[in-house]
Amino acid sequence: MADFLLVHDAGQGSWCWGRVWGHLTAPVQSPPRLYSRTSLGRVTALDLPGHGLQVREATLAPSFDDFVSAVTGEVRSQSLHDLIMVGHGFSAPILLQAAAKLDEAPRRIVLFAGIIPDEGESALHMLPRLSRLGFQTMAGLSSIARKEIRLPKAVITNVYCNGMDPFDVIQIVGRFDSLPLQLLRTRVYLKDLGLSCPVTYVPLWRDRLVSSELQRQMAEQMGGVEIAAEMDSCHQVMIERPRLVADILLRYV
């Protein structure tokens, strides 16, 4: 049976996968047949270091390697097998790196609007100019104030959640965590990973953080990636379109 590991974007948490988790685990029949068998195994949503329910370190910001180790550690501690790894936004290079370190290659990696840096570049480098300047400004303010920086409410509402139901936005806007700036600035090297599993990339055409055109460019530069049809969604696809996200993932079970 295929297990799923759902990994959130920077500054978010496992909470954002709640509705997708529900659609993946809900029985097809209601009431379900007790004797029915399914090819779906466990569905696990991970909190990366410094996010969600993870305890924060007071003096040490997690590194890129810490995030990769958190993913591989979760796979091993939970004994996940025949694994489908699912990532969103800035978590894409973390999953790609982690997949290459696992003893058992994943069945597949599925990325929703994954931000995949050019070889030797950082994730911030891949953002459009205005988005990049915005993050760099927040990073500068963080250094001056010597405190963590969270996404402003206006950015969450207008960039991450554009077009979403206001009721949904209100419920999540306060749940965003501080930004892992060290992660976003880290130069990433993915060229020689030697991945032995297929990768699917799902572009989001209403995404205001990175355009669908840029998303396709990042996917194509990896080579051999299956690029799915564009979804009509903002960046927070798992909140706005949870059923469609689950349907896409279930294709690979």
C-alpha positions in Angstrom: 0.0 0.0 0.0 1.2 3.5 -0.8 2.0 5.9 2.1 1.8 9.6 1.7 4.1 12.3 3.3 2.7 15.8 3.0 5.2 18.6 3.5 4.2 22.3 3.8 5.6 25.5 2.4 8.0 27.8 4.3 6.3 29.7 7.2 3.3 27.3 7.3 2.7 24.0 9.0 1.0 20.6 8.8 -2.3 22.3 9.5 -2.6 23.5 5.9 -3.0 19.8 4.7 -6.0 19.1 7.0 -8.7 19.1 4.3 -6.5 17.2 1.8 -5.8 14.6 4.5 -9.6 14.3 5.0 -10.3 13.7 1.4 -7.5 11.2 1.1 -8.6 9.1 4.1 -12.4 9.4 3.7 -14.1 6.2 2.6 -15.3 6.1 -1.0 -18.5 4.5 0.2 -20.7 5.9 3.0 -21.1 4.0 5.2 -17.8 2.2 4.4 -17.8 -1.6 3.9 -15.8 -3.2 6.7 -14.4 -5.9 4.4 -13.3 -3.5 1.7 -9.5 -3.3 0.9 -7.7 -0.2 -0.2 -4.3 0.4 -1.8 -3.9 3.6 0.2 -1.7 3.3 3.3 -0.9 6.0 5.9 -1.2 9.7 5.2 1.3 11.8 7.3 1.5 15.6 7.4 4.9 16.8 8.8 5.7 19.9 10.7 9.2 21.1 9.6 11.6 22.4 12.3 10.4 25.7 13.7 6.9 25.3 12.2 3.6 24.2 13.6 3.9 22.1 16.7 7.7 21.7 16.4 9.6 23.1 19.4 11.6 26.2 18.4 15.3 26.5 19.2 15.8 29.8 21.0 19.3 30.6 19.5 19.8 28.4 16.5 17.8 28.7 13.2 17.3 25.5 11.4 19.6 25.0 8.3 18.6 23.5 5.0 20.2 20.2 6.1 18.1 20.3 9.3 14.9 20.4 7.1 16.1 17.6 4.9 17.0 15.5 8.0 13.5 16.2 9.4 11.9 14.7 6.3 14.2 11.6 6.1 13.8 11.1 9.9 10.0 11.2 9.6 10.0 8.6 6.8 12.3 6.3 8.8 10.6 6.7 12.2 7.2 6.2 10.8 8.4 3.3 8.6 6.7 4.8 5.5 7.0 2.6 2.4 6.0 2.8 -1.2 6.1 6.4 -0.5 4.5 9.3 -2.4 6.2 12.6 -1.2 4.1 15.7 -1.7 5.6 19.2 -1.4 4.4 22.8 -1.8 6.3 26.0 -2.7 9.7 26.4 -1.0 9.7 22.8 0.3 10.4 21.4 -3.2 14.2 21.3 -3.0 14.0 19.9 0.6 11.9 16.9 -0.7 14.2 16.4 -3.7 17.2 16.3 -1.5 15.6 14.1 1.1 14.3 11.6 -1.5 17.9 11.1 -2.8 19.0 10.2 0.8 16.3 7.6 1.5 17.3 3.9 1.6 14.1 3.1 -0.4 13.4 5.4 -3.3 9.9 7.0 -3.2 7.2 5.8 -5.6 6.8 9.4 -6.7 7.3 13.1 -5.7 4.5 15.5 -6.4 5.1 19.2 -6.2 2.5 21.9 -6.2 4.0 25.2 -7.4 7.4 24.0 -6.2 10.1 26.6 -6.2 13.2 24.8 -7.6 16.3 27.0 -7.7 18.8 27.1 -10.5 21.9 25.1 -9.8 23.9 26.8 -7.0 21.2 29.5 -6.4 18.8 30.1 -3.6 15.1 29.9 -3.5 14.8 33.6 -3.1 16.8 34.0 -6.3 14.0 32.3 -8.3 11.3 34.7 -7.3 10.1 37.5 -9.6 11.8 40.8 -8.9 9.0 42.4 -6.8 8.5 39.3 -4.7 12.3 38.9 -4.2 12.6 42.5 -3.1 9.8 42.1 -0.7 11.4 39.0 1.0 14.8 40.7 1.0 13.3 43.8 2.7 11.7 41.6 5.4 15.1 39.8 5.9 16.8 43.2 6.4 14.2 44.3 8.9 14.6 41.0 10.7 18.4 41.6 11.0 17.9 45.1 12.3 15.2 44.2 14.8 16.9 41.0 15.7 13.7 39.1 15.7 11.8 36.7 13.5 9.7 38.0 10.6 6.2 36.8 9.7 4.5 37.5 6.4 2.3 40.6 6.7 -1.4 40.0 6.6 -1.8 41.9 3.4 0.8 39.6 1.7 -1.0 36.5 2.9 -4.4 37.8 1.7 -3.4 39.3 -1.6 -0.4 37.1 -2.7 -0.8 33.7 -1.1 -4.6 33.6 -0.9 -5.8 35.8 -3.8 -9.3 34.8 -4.9 -10.0 32.5 -2.0 -13.2 32.6 0.0 -12.7 35.3 2.7 -14.1 32.9 5.3 -11.2 30.5 4.5 -8.6 33.3 4.6 -9.8 34.5 8.0 -9.3 31.0 9.4 -5.7 30.6 8.3 -4.2 34.1 8.2 -3.1 33.9 11.8 -1.6 30.4 11.6 1.4 31.4 9.4 4.7 31.0 11.2 7.8 33.1 11.0 9.9 32.8 7.8 12.9 30.5 7.8 15.1 33.1 6.2 18.3 30.9 6.4 16.5 28.3 4.3 15.3 30.8 1.7 18.9 32.2 1.3 20.7 28.8 1.1 22.2 27.9 -2.2 20.9 24.6 -3.5 22.7 22.0 -5.6 20.3 19.4 -7.2 22.0 18.5 -10.5 23.8 15.4 -9.3 21.2 14.0 -6.9 20.7 10.9 -9.0 17.0 10.7 -8.2 15.5 7.3 -9.2 11.9 8.2 -8.8 9.4 10.0 -11.1 8.5 13.6 -10.3 5.2 15.3 -11.1 4.9 19.1 -11.1 1.5 20.8 -10.8 1.4 24.5 -11.8 -1.1 26.9 -10.4 -2.1 29.5 -12.9 -3.5 32.1 -10.4 -0.4 32.0 -8.2 0.8 35.5 -7.4 4.0 34.4 -5.7 5.4 32.7 -8.8 3.7 32.8 -12.1 2.6 29.6 -13.8 5.0 30.4 -16.6 7.9 30.5 -14.2 6.7 27.4 -12.5 6.8 25.5 -15.8 10.3 26.8 -16.5 11.5 25.6 -13.1 10.0 22.1 -13.7 11.4 21.9 -17.3 14.9 22.7 -16.2 15.0 19.6 -14.1 14.4 17.4 -17.1 12.2 14.3 -17.2 9.5 15.8 -15.0 5.8 15.1 -15.7 4.1 18.5 -15.8 0.4 18.2 -15.0 -2.4 20.4 -16.3 -2.5 23.8 -14.6 -4.9 24.1 -11.7 -7.2 27.1 -11.3 -5.9 28.0 -7.8 -4.0 30.6 -5.8 -0.8 29.6 -4.0 -2.7 28.0 -1.2 -4.0 25.2 -3.3 -4.5 22.7 -0.5 -6.9 25.2 1.2 -8.7 26.4 -1.9 -8.9 23.1 -3.8 -8.4 20.3 -1.3 -10.6 17.8 -3.2 -8.8 18.3 -6.5 -5.4 18.0 -4.8 -6.5 14.7 -3.2 -7.8 13.5 -6.6 -4.5 14.2 -8.3 -2.5 12.4 -5.6 -4.8 9.3 -5.7 -3.9 8.9 -9.4 -0.5 7.6 -8.3 -1.8 5.0 -5.7 
